[in-house]
Amino acid sequence: MRKNPEHFVWLAAFWIAVYLLLTALPLFLLLFSPAPSPRGFWRDFSAALGFAGLAMMMLQFALTARLQTVKAPFGSDLVYHFHRQISQVAFGLILAHPLILFVTTPSTVSLLKFWNAPWRARFAVAALAILIVQVGSSIWRRQLRLDYDRWRFWHGVLASATVVLGLLHMMKVGHFVNLPWKRSLWLSYGALWVGLLAYVRLLKPWLALRQPYEVVAVNAERGQAWSLTLRAKGHHGLRFNPGQFAWLTLWHSPFLAKDHPFSFSASAERPELLRFTIKELGDFTATIKQAVPGQLAWLDGPHGAFSVDRYPHAPGYVFIAGGIGITPMMSMLHTLADRRDPRPLLLLYANRDLDSITFREEIEQLTPRLNLRVAHVLDRPPENWTGESGFINDAVLQRQLPEEFTDLDYFICGPPPMMNAVEQLLLRRGIPFGQIHTERFNLV
C-alpha cells in the first residue's frame, strides 16, 4: 500500500515518544510519594541507572519482535542498528550500577563472594555475568566463529535470563519497589516481555504454518546466486511493497527459528508467485541450490521500508546497486514495468566483471518496458569495454547523472563500503538527505 511520506514521519515521532516514555516511566514513578527513605545520592543514583538499564533491556524484545507497525516508519535495518547501539548503552548503565557502589561504598565488594552473599546479590552477580557473555558473544560473534543459528538461540536465552535475574534482584532489594503498585509496574514490563516472546516464538510460527509456500523452481544466476521461486499453497499469497524482504524458513519448521532475511526480486504485482535471489555466501545460502520443486517453505513478512512505494510522488528514481544488492532493485523495476510507469529511471550497477552481473539478460529485457537507462560499472572490464570501469565514484556520477536526475529519489543497496561512499558523494552533490534511501542488510 502506497502512503504519503508524512504519514511515516508522524508514525516515527509517535514510536520514538513511546520508547522514551516506557524507558523513563519506571524511573519517575518509583520516585513518587510515598518515596522510600534516601540512602545517599550515589547509592540512589546507581539504582536509578540500574532501573533505566533494565527497562531498556526489557524493551529490546519489542525492537526485535518484527512488529511491522513499529518498524514501518524506520525500516528494519535502522531498527536493528538502534537495537545494537542501545544495547551497549543499556549494558553501560547496568554495569555502572555496581561500579558506583563499589567505589562509594567499598564494603559492597564483599557481595561478589557469590556463595556467601545474600540472594539479592547472587541474582545481581549472575545477571551481570550473563549479560557480559551475551554482549561479548554478540560483538565478537564472527571473530569467535559462532554459528549464527546457535548464537541466535543462545542470545535469546541469555537475554531472558538477564531480565529474569534482574527483576529478582530488584524485588529482593525492595527499596524502590516497596509498594504493590510499584512492583506491579515492573511485573507489567515482564508481562509485556513474555507476551512478545509468545508472539514471536509461538503465534507467528503458527500463523506461518497456516500459510505455506511450495518451491516452484530453483534457477542459477550469474554472480554465484540462485533464484528461488515460491508459490502460495492454499492461500492468496503475500502482499508486499517492491523492495521489501521476508524471513525465509526452508528445511526446518518455523518453530525452530532458523529463518533468514532475503529481499524479493520479482514484481509485487504477483503476490501468489514470489521470488528470492540469494547469493551463495555461507552455510544456509549454500543449501538453496539443493531445494526441489514441491518442497515446503514458510515466510514471515513483508518487512522493510526500502521501496519506491514509500515515495509515490517522486518524479523518477535512481537505483545504485552493487553485487547482490540488485535484488530489491529488480523487484522495484519489475513492479514499475508491470504498472507501465513512465517516469525516468537510471540504474547504476557495480560488479567485479561481466560474468558477475546478476540478472544481466533480465535487465536487458526489462529496459524496453521502462523509461530506463542502465550503466554497468565493472572493476575488471573485458577488452574493448566502452562502459564505466573501476568503482562508482564522483567521476562516474558526474558522467551518469545529468541535471534532471538531481530531483529524483535515490535507492542504494550493496556492500557497506560502497553504500557509505556513494551516500557521501550524493550529499556532496547537493542531493537532499531525504531523497537518499539505503538498505543496509545487516540484521544480526
C-alpha positions as CSV (number, residue, x, y, z in Angstrom):
1,M,0.0,0.0,0.0
2,R,1.4,3.4,-1.0
3,K,1.2,6.0,1.7
4,N,2.3,9.7,1.9
5,P,5.8,10.0,3.4
6,E,4.4,12.5,6.0
7,H,2.4,9.6,7.5
8,F,5.6,7.8,8.3
9,V,7.2,10.9,9.8
10,W,4.3,11.2,12.3
11,L,4.4,7.5,13.0
12,A,8.1,7.6,13.6
13,A,7.7,10.5,16.1
14,F,5.0,8.6,17.9
15,W,7.1,5.4,18.3
16,I,10.1,7.4,19.5
17,A,7.9,9.1,22.1
18,V,6.5,5.8,23.2
19,Y,10.0,4.3,23.6
20,L,11.3,7.3,25.6
21,L,8.2,7.2,27.8
22,L,8.5,3.5,28.5
23,T,12.2,3.9,29.3
24,A,11.7,6.7,31.7
25,L,8.3,5.8,33.2
26,P,9.5,3.3,35.8
27,L,12.2,5.6,37.0
28,F,9.9,8.6,37.6
29,L,7.0,6.6,39.0
30,L,9.3,4.9,41.6
31,L,10.2,8.3,43.0
32,F,6.5,9.2,43.6
33,S,5.1,9.5,47.1
34,P,5.4,7.8,49.3
35,A,9.1,7.7,48.3
36,P,11.4,5.4,50.2
37,S,13.9,7.0,52.7
38,P,17.1,8.3,50.9
39,R,20.2,6.2,51.2
40,G,22.7,8.8,49.9
41,F,23.0,10.4,46.5
42,W,25.4,8.0,44.9
43,R,23.6,4.9,46.1
44,D,20.2,6.2,44.8
45,F,21.8,7.4,41.6
46,S,23.4,4.0,40.9
47,A,20.0,2.4,41.5
48,A,18.4,4.8,39.0
49,L,21.0,3.8,36.4
50,G,20.1,0.2,37.0
51,F,16.4,0.8,36.6
52,A,16.9,2.6,33.3
53,G,19.3,-0.1,32.0
54,L,16.8,-2.9,32.9
55,A,13.9,-1.0,31.3
56,M,16.0,-0.7,28.1
57,M,16.9,-4.4,28.3
58,M,13.2,-5.4,28.5
59,L,12.3,-3.1,25.6
60,Q,14.9,-4.8,23.4
61,F,12.4,-7.6,22.9
62,A,10.0,-5.1,21.3
63,L,12.7,-4.0,18.9
64,T,13.5,-7.5,17.7
65,A,9.9,-8.8,17.6
66,R,9.4,-7.9,13.9
67,L,6.4,-5.8,14.7
68,Q,5.7,-4.3,11.3
69,T,3.8,-1.3,12.7
70,V,6.8,-0.4,14.8
71,K,9.4,-0.8,12.1
72,A,7.4,0.6,9.2
73,P,8.5,4.3,9.6
74,F,12.1,3.4,10.1
75,G,12.9,0.3,8.2
76,S,14.2,-2.9,9.7
77,D,17.9,-2.2,9.2
78,L,17.6,1.1,11.2
79,V,15.7,-0.6,14.0
80,Y,18.2,-3.4,14.3
81,H,21.1,-0.8,14.2
82,F,19.4,1.0,17.0
83,H,18.9,-2.3,18.9
84,R,22.7,-2.9,18.7
85,Q,23.7,0.6,19.8
86,I,21.1,0.9,22.6
87,S,22.2,-2.5,23.9
88,Q,25.6,-1.1,24.6
89,V,24.0,1.9,26.3
90,A,21.9,-0.4,28.5
91,F,24.9,-2.5,29.3
92,G,26.9,0.6,30.3
93,L,24.1,1.7,32.6
94,I,23.7,-1.7,34.2
95,L,27.5,-2.0,34.7
96,A,27.7,1.4,36.2
97,H,25.2,0.4,38.9
98,P,27.5,-1.9,40.9
99,L,30.7,0.0,40.0
100,I,29.4,3.2,41.6
101,L,28.5,1.2,44.7
102,F,32.0,-0.4,44.8
103,V,33.7,3.0,44.6
104,T,31.4,4.9,47.0
105,T,30.7,2.0,49.4
106,P,33.8,-0.3,49.3
107,S,32.2,-2.8,51.7
108,T,29.7,-3.8,48.9
109,V,32.6,-5.5,47.1
110,S,32.1,-8.4,49.6
111,L,28.8,-9.2,47.8
112,L,30.8,-10.6,44.9
113,K,31.6,-13.6,47.1
114,F,28.7,-15.5,45.4
115,W,28.1,-18.4,47.7
116,N,28.3,-16.3,50.9
117,A,26.3,-13.4,49.6
118,P,22.5,-12.8,50.1
119,W,20.2,-13.9,47.3
120,R,19.6,-10.3,46.1
121,A,23.4,-10.1,45.4
122,R,23.5,-13.5,43.9
123,F,20.8,-12.6,41.4
124,A,22.7,-9.4,40.6
125,V,26.1,-11.1,40.0
126,A,24.6,-13.8,37.9
127,A,22.6,-11.3,35.8
128,L,25.7,-9.2,35.2
129,A,27.9,-12.2,34.3
130,I,25.3,-13.5,31.8
131,L,24.9,-10.0,30.3
132,I,28.7,-9.7,29.8
133,V,28.7,-13.1,28.0
134,Q,25.7,-12.1,25.9
135,V,27.2,-8.7,24.8
136,G,30.6,-10.1,24.2
137,S,29.4,-13.0,22.1
138,S,27.3,-10.6,20.0
139,I,30.0,-8.1,19.4
140,W,32.7,-10.7,18.5
141,R,30.4,-13.4,17.1
142,R,32.3,-13.5,13.8
143,Q,35.7,-13.4,15.4
144,L,34.6,-16.3,17.8
145,R,33.3,-18.2,14.7
146,L,29.9,-18.8,16.4
147,D,27.3,-20.4,14.2
148,Y,24.6,-17.9,13.5
149,D,21.6,-20.1,14.3
150,R,23.1,-21.4,17.6
151,W,24.2,-17.9,18.6
152,R,20.7,-16.6,17.8
153,F,19.1,-19.2,20.1
154,W,21.5,-18.6,23.0
155,H,21.3,-14.8,22.5
156,G,17.6,-15.1,23.3
157,V,18.2,-17.5,26.2
158,L,20.9,-15.3,27.8
159,A,18.8,-12.1,27.3
160,S,15.8,-13.8,29.0
161,A,18.0,-15.0,31.9
162,T,19.4,-11.5,32.4
163,V,16.0,-9.9,32.6
164,V,14.6,-12.5,35.0
165,L,17.6,-12.3,37.3
166,G,17.5,-8.5,37.1
167,L,13.8,-8.5,38.2
168,L,14.5,-10.9,41.0
169,H,17.4,-8.8,42.2
170,M,15.1,-5.7,42.2
171,M,12.3,-7.4,44.1
172,K,14.7,-8.8,46.7
173,V,16.3,-5.4,47.3
174,G,12.8,-4.0,47.5
175,H,13.8,-0.4,48.4
176,F,12.3,1.3,45.4
177,V,9.6,-1.3,44.8
178,N,8.3,-1.1,48.4
179,L,4.6,-0.8,47.4
180,P,2.4,-3.3,45.5
181,W,1.6,-0.8,42.7
182,K,5.4,-0.2,42.1
183,R,6.0,-4.0,41.9
184,S,3.0,-4.3,39.6
185,L,4.6,-1.7,37.3
186,W,7.7,-3.8,36.8
187,L,5.7,-7.0,36.6
188,S,3.7,-5.4,33.7
189,Y,7.0,-4.9,31.9
190,G,7.7,-8.6,32.5
191,A,4.3,-9.5,31.1
192,L,5.0,-7.4,28.0
193,W,8.3,-9.3,27.6
194,V,6.6,-12.7,28.0
195,G,3.8,-11.6,25.6
196,L,6.4,-10.6,22.9
197,L,8.2,-13.9,23.3
198,A,4.9,-15.8,22.9
199,Y,4.1,-13.7,19.8
200,V,7.5,-14.3,18.2
201,R,8.1,-17.9,19.2
202,L,4.5,-19.3,19.1
203,L,1.9,-17.2,17.4
204,K,4.0,-16.1,14.4
205,P,5.3,-19.6,13.6
206,W,1.7,-20.9,13.9
207,L,0.4,-18.3,11.5
208,A,3.2,-19.2,9.1
209,L,2.3,-22.9,9.2
210,R,-1.2,-22.0,8.1
211,Q,0.1,-20.2,5.0
212,P,2.8,-22.4,3.5
213,Y,4.5,-22.0,0.2
214,E,6.0,-24.6,-2.1
215,V,9.1,-24.4,-4.2
216,V,8.3,-24.0,-7.9
217,A,11.9,-23.6,-9.3
218,V,15.5,-23.0,-8.4
219,N,17.5,-21.3,-11.1
220,A,21.1,-20.5,-11.3
221,E,22.0,-16.8,-11.8
222,R,25.2,-15.0,-12.6
223,G,27.4,-14.0,-9.7
224,Q,27.1,-17.3,-7.8
225,A,23.4,-16.6,-7.0
226,W,20.3,-18.7,-7.0
227,S,16.7,-17.6,-7.6
228,L,14.2,-19.5,-5.5
229,T,10.6,-19.2,-6.8
230,L,7.8,-20.0,-4.4
231,R,4.0,-20.4,-5.0
232,A,1.4,-19.8,-2.3
233,K,-0.2,-23.1,-1.3
234,G,-3.9,-22.9,-0.3
235,H,-3.9,-19.1,0.1
236,H,-3.7,-15.9,-1.9
237,G,0.0,-15.2,-1.3
238,L,1.8,-12.3,0.3
239,R,1.2,-8.7,-0.5
240,F,4.4,-6.6,-0.3
241,N,5.9,-3.4,-1.5
242,P,8.6,-3.7,-4.2
243,G,12.0,-3.6,-2.5
244,Q,10.8,-5.2,0.8
245,F,12.1,-8.5,2.2
246,A,10.8,-11.5,4.2
247,W,12.3,-14.0,6.6
248,L,12.5,-17.4,4.8
249,T,12.3,-20.8,6.5
250,L,13.4,-23.7,4.4
251,W,14.3,-27.3,5.6
252,H,13.0,-26.6,9.1
253,S,9.8,-25.9,11.0
254,P,9.0,-22.2,11.6
255,F,9.0,-23.0,15.4
256,L,12.8,-23.7,15.3
257,A,13.5,-20.0,14.5
258,K,16.0,-20.9,11.7
259,D,14.7,-18.3,9.2
260,H,16.9,-15.9,7.2
261,P,16.1,-12.5,5.6
262,F,16.1,-12.1,1.8
263,S,14.7,-9.4,-0.5
264,F,12.0,-10.2,-3.0
265,S,13.4,-10.0,-6.5
266,A,10.2,-10.2,-8.6
267,S,7.2,-8.0,-9.1
268,A,4.9,-7.0,-6.2
269,E,2.0,-7.3,-8.6
270,R,2.1,-11.1,-8.5
271,P,1.8,-11.9,-4.7
272,E,0.9,-15.5,-5.4
273,L,4.3,-16.2,-7.0
274,L,7.3,-15.0,-5.1
275,R,11.0,-15.0,-6.0
276,F,14.1,-14.5,-3.8
277,T,17.5,-14.3,-5.4
278,I,20.2,-15.4,-2.9
279,K,24.0,-15.2,-3.3
280,E,25.9,-18.3,-2.1
281,L,27.9,-16.9,0.8
282,G,27.5,-19.1,3.8
283,D,26.0,-22.2,5.5
284,F,22.3,-21.6,4.7
285,T,22.8,-19.8,1.4
286,A,24.8,-22.7,0.1
287,T,21.8,-25.0,0.5
288,I,19.4,-23.0,-1.7
289,K,20.5,-24.8,-4.8
290,Q,19.5,-28.1,-3.2
291,A,15.8,-27.2,-2.9
292,V,13.5,-29.2,-5.1
293,P,10.1,-28.4,-6.6
294,G,7.2,-29.2,-4.2
295,Q,9.3,-28.6,-1.1
296,L,7.6,-26.6,1.5
297,A,8.7,-23.2,2.7
298,W,7.4,-20.5,5.1
299,L,7.6,-16.8,5.2
300,D,7.5,-14.0,7.8
301,G,6.9,-10.7,6.2
302,P,6.8,-8.4,4.5
303,H,9.4,-6.2,6.2
304,G,11.4,-3.1,5.3
305,A,11.0,0.5,4.2
306,F,13.2,0.3,1.1
307,S,10.6,0.8,-1.6
308,V,9.5,3.2,-4.3
309,D,6.0,2.9,-2.9
310,R,7.1,4.9,0.1
311,Y,7.7,7.9,-2.3
312,P,4.9,7.6,-4.8
313,H,5.1,11.3,-5.9
314,A,8.8,11.3,-6.8
315,P,9.3,12.4,-10.5
316,G,11.6,9.4,-11.0
317,Y,14.2,7.1,-9.4
318,V,17.9,6.4,-9.5
319,F,18.9,2.9,-8.4
320,I,22.6,2.3,-7.4
321,A,23.4,-1.3,-6.7
322,G,26.5,-3.4,-6.0
323,G,26.6,-7.2,-6.4
324,I,23.6,-9.0,-4.9
325,G,22.3,-5.6,-3.8
326,I,20.5,-5.6,-7.1
327,T,17.7,-7.9,-5.7
328,P,15.4,-5.2,-4.2
329,M,16.1,-3.0,-7.3
330,M,14.8,-5.8,-9.5
331,S,11.6,-6.1,-7.5
332,M,11.1,-2.4,-7.9
333,L,11.9,-2.4,-11.7
334,H,9.7,-5.4,-12.4
335,T,6.8,-3.7,-10.4
336,L,7.2,-0.4,-12.2
337,A,7.2,-2.3,-15.6
338,D,4.0,-4.1,-14.7
339,R,2.4,-0.8,-13.7
340,R,3.6,0.7,-17.0
341,D,5.2,3.6,-15.1
342,P,6.5,6.2,-17.5
343,R,8.8,8.1,-15.1
344,P,12.6,8.3,-15.9
345,L,14.8,5.7,-14.2
346,L,18.5,5.2,-14.0
347,L,20.3,2.0,-12.8
348,L,24.0,2.2,-11.9
349,Y,25.1,-1.4,-11.3
350,A,28.6,-2.2,-10.0
351,N,30.2,-5.6,-10.3
352,R,33.5,-7.3,-10.4
353,D,33.4,-8.4,-14.1
354,L,30.9,-9.0,-16.9
355,D,30.1,-12.6,-15.8
356,S,29.3,-11.4,-12.3
357,I,26.3,-9.2,-13.4
358,T,23.4,-10.9,-11.8
359,F,20.2,-10.5,-13.9
360,R,22.3,-9.2,-16.9
361,E,19.9,-10.6,-19.5
362,E,16.8,-9.9,-17.4
363,I,17.8,-6.2,-17.1
364,E,18.2,-6.0,-20.9
365,Q,14.7,-7.5,-21.3
366,L,13.2,-5.0,-18.8
367,T,14.7,-1.9,-20.4
368,P,12.3,-1.6,-23.4
369,R,9.3,-1.8,-21.0
370,L,10.5,1.2,-18.9
371,N,11.9,4.6,-19.3
372,L,15.2,3.1,-18.1
373,R,18.8,3.8,-18.7
374,V,21.4,1.3,-17.4
375,A,25.1,1.9,-16.7
376,H,27.2,-1.0,-15.7
377,V,30.4,-0.3,-13.7
378,L,33.0,-3.1,-13.8
379,D,36.1,-3.4,-11.6
380,R,37.7,-5.8,-14.2
381,P,36.2,-4.9,-17.5
382,P,36.9,-7.0,-20.7
383,E,38.9,-5.7,-23.6
384,N,37.1,-3.2,-25.8
385,W,34.7,-2.3,-22.9
386,T,33.2,1.1,-23.5
387,G,31.2,1.4,-20.3
388,E,32.3,2.6,-16.8
389,S,35.1,0.9,-15.1
390,G,36.5,0.8,-11.6
391,F,34.1,1.9,-8.8
392,I,31.2,4.2,-8.5
393,N,33.0,7.4,-7.7
394,D,32.4,11.1,-8.2
395,A,33.6,11.0,-11.8
396,V,31.1,8.2,-12.6
397,L,28.3,10.1,-11.0
398,Q,29.4,13.3,-12.9
399,R,29.1,11.5,-16.2
400,Q,26.0,9.5,-15.5
401,L,23.8,11.9,-13.6
402,P,22.6,14.8,-15.8
403,E,20.8,17.7,-14.2
404,E,17.3,16.3,-14.5
405,F,18.3,13.5,-12.1
406,T,19.0,15.8,-9.1
407,D,15.3,16.0,-8.2
408,L,14.8,12.2,-8.2
409,D,14.8,9.8,-5.3
410,Y,17.9,7.6,-4.9
411,F,18.0,4.0,-3.7
412,I,21.3,2.4,-2.8
413,C,22.0,-1.2,-1.9
414,G,25.2,-3.2,-1.9
415,P,28.4,-3.7,0.1
416,P,28.6,-1.3,3.1
417,P,31.8,0.5,1.9
418,M,30.2,1.2,-1.5
419,M,27.0,2.4,0.1
420,N,28.8,4.7,2.6
421,A,30.9,6.2,-0.2
422,V,28.0,6.7,-2.6
423,E,25.8,8.3,0.0
424,Q,28.5,10.8,0.9
425,L,29.1,11.6,-2.8
426,L,25.4,12.2,-3.4
427,L,25.2,14.5,-0.4
428,R,28.2,16.5,-1.6
429,R,26.5,16.8,-5.0
430,G,23.6,18.5,-3.3
431,I,21.1,15.7,-3.2
432,P,18.9,16.2,-0.1
433,F,19.3,13.6,2.6
434,G,15.5,12.8,2.5
435,Q,15.9,11.8,-1.2
436,I,18.6,9.2,-0.4
437,H,17.3,5.8,0.7
438,T,19.6,2.9,1.7
439,E,19.2,-0.8,2.6
440,R,22.0,-1.9,5.0
441,F,21.2,-5.6,5.1
442,N,22.9,-6.3,8.4
443,L,20.2,-7.6,10.7
444,V,22.3,-9.6,13.1
